[in-house]
C-alpha cells in the first residue's frame, strides 16, 4: 500500500515496541529506505538546480490554465508567443507573426493566496533553498508550463492563408469547450464572432508593432483587403506545421 512518509509514520513502522526509539535504521545502507532516499535526494537536487536557474521576473500571475488559454488570449499566451517571435527574428528579421496553440500551454506560472476564502492570484513564490527570489521565473516554471518543449519552424503564407489559419484556430470555440487549437499570438491582433458558423468567424486581422498597435490591416469585415501583403513570414510550433491540432499550414 501507499504510506505518507511523515516522521510519525516512519516511527510507527520502525518503533515496533513503542518505546519511542527506532528499533532499526530506516535508511540503513542497502535497504529500500536507503534507495528511496537516494532517489529522492537526486530528484530534489535536479529540481533545486532548475528552480534556481532563473530567466526573468514577473509582478503578476501568468495565466496558463486550460480554461483560459484555450478560450481567449492570456498574458502568458502572449508572452510565450512574443518570445517565439523574438527568437525567430534572430534567425530571420523578416518574421512578422507568431502563432501557437493554447493547448501547448499546460500550466500557469504563479501562486495563490487564500485570503478570507477568496483565492488571490500572485507571482511565483520564492525558493530560498534554490536561491530563487519571489517573482522570479525559473527553468522549472517554464519547463512545467511549456512541457512539450516544441521546436520552432518558419513558414511563409499569403494573407488569405493566414485568414484560413486563424479561422481554424477559432473554429471549435463554443460555450464550455476548451479546444487545444485556440491560438495564442504575437505580431498580430484579430477579432472574431463565435456565434457565426466555423470558417466565417474572423472579422478583422492586422499586423501590430511591439506595443500592440496596428500597423497594417489584413482583413476587414471578414475579407482580405485589396492591399494586404502578398507574403507574411510566420513562426509557429513545428507540431502545428506538421498537422498538429489539424492546423492547415501544409
Secondary structure, DSSP 8 states (H G I E B T S, - for coil): ------HHHHHHHH-TT-SSS-SS-TT-TTSHHHHHHHHHHHHHHHHHHHHT-EEEE-SS-B---HHHHTTS--HHHHHHHHHHHHHHHHH-TT--EEEEEGGG----BSEEEEETTEEEEE----BGGGTB-TTEEEHHHHHHHTTT---EEEEEE-HHHHHHHHHHHTTT--TT---TT-EEEESEEEEE-TTS-TTS-EEEEEEE-TTS-EEEEEEETTEE-TT--S-EEEEEEHHHHTTGGG-TT-
